[in-house]
Amino acid sequence: MIAISSIFYFLSQHPFWSMGLLLLAWLTIGGLVARWRNNPGWFALGAVGMVLGMANIFTGSMVNAIFLNAFGTYGSAVVTHAEETNSTLNDQPIWAFDGVMQTADGLDVKIGFDTMSASLYPVRNQIDLPPIGERFVVKYIPGFERNVAIMRDESPFGKRVIVAEARGPVDRAANQLAVSPNNESFKQEYRDALEHFLTQYGKDAPPGLVAQYRMQLQALERDM
């Protein structure tokens, strides 16, 4: 697992170097097979390396996160420094982060990642990164601790993102009811949204928000 973790780490942290190495590796394989089979057409395997290298630029960190989640050990980490780089992603600046990861047995390990190379689990088409100074949950392979997957849904910063997104249906139902306060179907929809939020996200939401939603739910129940 240590060797596999180190390979995935290199692929996710150095995607452009990896593209050249993958191309070279598949050209070498193609050359060996071509010599063995006496057929130069096998050099076309270089195209496989090119495709894999290009795909790795966008999926390397995702594959690394899936691997670490499946086989890794839990630890925790804190970002100690963040710095804006000269590179951009989707017209947004890429940030580089330094941090300290603490293993399950208390070992401190320096880690680093940037906006593009951060391995986030669960895999989604969005980049949520922890703020400086706040501890978050990671997974790693013992023996190669610097390769970590950020377990966002199990970390405080990730739970805040989930709660913020989960408030959307509640806010929509509340605004809808505000337009027509006597509409019974709007009242029921708002009630359902509140009940769903409190059941699914009540343990992770701020206590003040939970108390507010419970009061609103009670008021609705009295009015129905």
C-alpha positions in Angstrom: 0.0 0.0 0.0 2.9 2.4 0.7 4.2 2.0 -2.9 0.7 2.5 -4.4 0.1 5.5 -2.2 3.4 7.1 -3.3 2.5 6.6 -6.9 -1.0 8.1 -6.5 0.6 11.0 -4.6 3.0 11.7 -7.4 0.3 11.5 -10.0 -2.0 13.9 -8.1 0.7 16.3 -7.0 2.6 16.5 -10.3 0.0 16.0 -13.1 2.0 17.6 -15.9 5.2 15.7 -15.1 3.1 12.6 -14.9 1.7 13.2 -18.4 5.3 13.0 -19.8 6.2 10.0 -17.8 3.0 8.1 -18.7 3.7 8.8 -22.4 7.3 7.6 -22.1 6.2 4.5 -20.2 3.6 3.5 -22.7 6.0 4.2 -25.6 8.5 2.0 -24.0 6.0 -0.8 -23.5 4.9 -0.4 -27.1 8.5 -0.5 -28.3 9.2 -3.7 -26.4 6.1 -5.4 -27.7 6.8 -4.1 -31.2 10.3 -5.7 -31.0 8.9 -8.9 -29.6 6.1 -9.2 -32.2 8.2 -7.6 -35.0 5.3 -5.2 -35.6 6.0 -1.4 -35.3 2.3 -0.7 -35.0 2.6 -1.4 -31.3 4.3 2.0 -30.9 0.7 3.3 -31.1 0.4 2.4 -27.4 2.0 5.8 -26.8 -1.4 7.3 -27.5 -2.7 5.4 -24.4 -0.1 7.1 -22.3 -1.1 10.5 -23.7 -4.8 9.9 -23.0 -4.1 8.6 -19.4 -1.7 11.6 -18.8 -4.3 14.1 -19.9 -7.1 12.4 -17.9 -4.8 12.3 -14.8 -4.6 16.2 -14.9 -8.3 16.3 -14.0 -8.9 13.0 -12.2 -5.6 12.2 -10.4 -6.6 13.8 -7.1 -10.0 12.2 -7.3 -8.6 8.7 -7.8 -6.1 9.3 -4.9 -9.0 10.4 -2.6 -11.0 7.2 -3.5 -7.9 5.0 -2.8 -7.1 6.7 0.5 -10.7 6.5 1.7 -10.8 2.8 0.9 -7.5 1.8 2.5 -6.4 4.7 4.7 -6.2 5.3 8.4 -7.8 8.3 10.1 -5.8 11.3 11.2 -6.4 15.0 11.6 -4.7 18.1 10.2 -4.5 21.9 10.4 -3.7 24.3 7.6 -0.9 26.6 8.8 -0.4 28.8 5.8 -2.1 29.7 2.5 -0.6 31.6 -0.4 -2.1 32.7 -3.7 -0.1 31.5 -6.7 0.3 33.0 -10.2 -1.7 30.2 -11.7 -5.5 30.1 -12.2 -8.3 27.5 -12.5 -11.5 28.6 -14.2 -10.4 32.2 -14.0 -9.9 31.9 -10.2 -6.4 32.0 -8.6 -4.9 28.7 -7.4 -3.9 28.7 -3.7 -1.1 26.7 -2.2 -1.5 25.4 1.3 0.9 24.1 4.0 -0.2 22.2 7.0 0.6 19.7 9.8 -1.0 16.3 9.9 -1.2 14.3 13.1 -1.3 10.6 12.6 -3.3 8.1 14.7 -0.3 7.5 16.9 0.5 11.2 17.5 3.2 11.7 14.8 3.4 15.2 13.3 3.9 15.3 9.5 4.2 18.3 7.3 1.8 18.3 4.3 1.2 20.5 1.3 -1.4 20.7 -1.5 -2.9 23.3 -3.7 -6.4 24.0 -5.2 -5.8 21.6 -8.1 -4.0 18.8 -6.3 -6.0 18.6 -3.0 -7.6 15.1 -2.7 -11.1 15.6 -1.4 -13.5 12.9 -0.3 -16.4 12.4 -1.1 -15.6 13.2 -4.7 -17.7 16.1 -6.1 -17.4 18.6 -8.8 -16.6 21.4 -6.3 -13.5 22.3 -4.3 -14.1 22.9 -0.6 -10.9 23.5 1.4 -10.5 24.0 5.2 -9.7 27.4 6.6 -6.4 28.2 8.3 -6.1 27.1 11.9 -9.2 24.8 11.9 -8.6 21.1 12.5 -10.1 18.7 9.9 -10.3 15.0 9.3 -7.9 13.2 6.9 -7.1 9.7 5.8 -3.5 8.4 5.0 -1.5 5.3 4.5 0.9 4.5 7.4 4.4 4.6 6.0 3.7 7.4 3.5 1.9 9.9 5.7 2.3 13.0 3.6 -0.3 11.7 1.1 -3.7 12.6 2.6 -7.3 12.7 1.6 -9.4 15.5 3.1 -12.6 14.0 4.5 -14.7 17.1 4.0 -18.1 15.7 5.1 -16.5 14.5 8.4 -14.8 17.8 9.1 -16.3 21.0 10.6 -15.7 23.1 7.5 -17.4 20.5 5.3 -20.4 20.2 7.6 -20.9 23.9 7.4 -21.0 23.7 3.6 -23.6 20.9 3.8 -25.8 22.8 6.2 -25.6 25.9 4.1 -26.7 24.0 1.0 -29.4 22.2 3.0 -31.0 25.5 4.1 -31.9 26.3 0.4 -35.2 24.4 0.4 -36.2 25.8 3.8 -35.5 29.4 2.6 -37.3 28.8 -0.6 -40.4 27.5 1.2 -40.3 30.4 3.7 -40.1 33.0 1.0 -42.9 31.3 -0.9 -45.1 31.3 2.2 -44.3 35.0 2.8 -45.9 35.8 -0.5 -49.1 34.1 0.4 -49.3 33.5 4.2 -52.7 31.9 4.1 -51.9 29.3 1.4 -52.3 25.9 3.1 -50.1 24.0 0.6 -47.3 26.6 1.1 -47.6 26.1 4.9 -47.3 22.3 4.5 -44.4 22.6 2.2 -42.6 24.9 4.7 -43.4 22.5 7.5 -42.0 19.5 5.5 -38.8 21.4 4.7 -38.3 22.3 8.3 -38.9 18.8 9.5 -36.5 17.4 6.9 -33.8 19.8 7.8 -34.1 19.2 11.5 -34.1 15.4 11.0 -31.2 15.2 8.6 -29.0 18.1 9.6 -30.1 19.1 13.1 -27.0 17.5 14.7 -24.6 19.5 12.5 -26.4 22.8 12.3 -25.6 25.7 14.7 -27.7 25.4 17.9 -29.2 28.9 17.3 -30.4 27.9 13.8 -31.9 24.6 15.1 -33.8 26.5 17.9 -35.1 29.0 15.4 -36.3 26.3 13.0 -38.0 24.4 15.8 -39.8 27.6 16.9 -41.0 28.2 13.4 -42.2 24.6 13.1 -44.1 24.8 16.3 -45.7 28.0 15.2 -46.8 26.3 11.9 -48.2 23.4 13.8 -50.3 25.7 16.0 -51.6 27.5 12.9 -52.6 24.4 11.0 
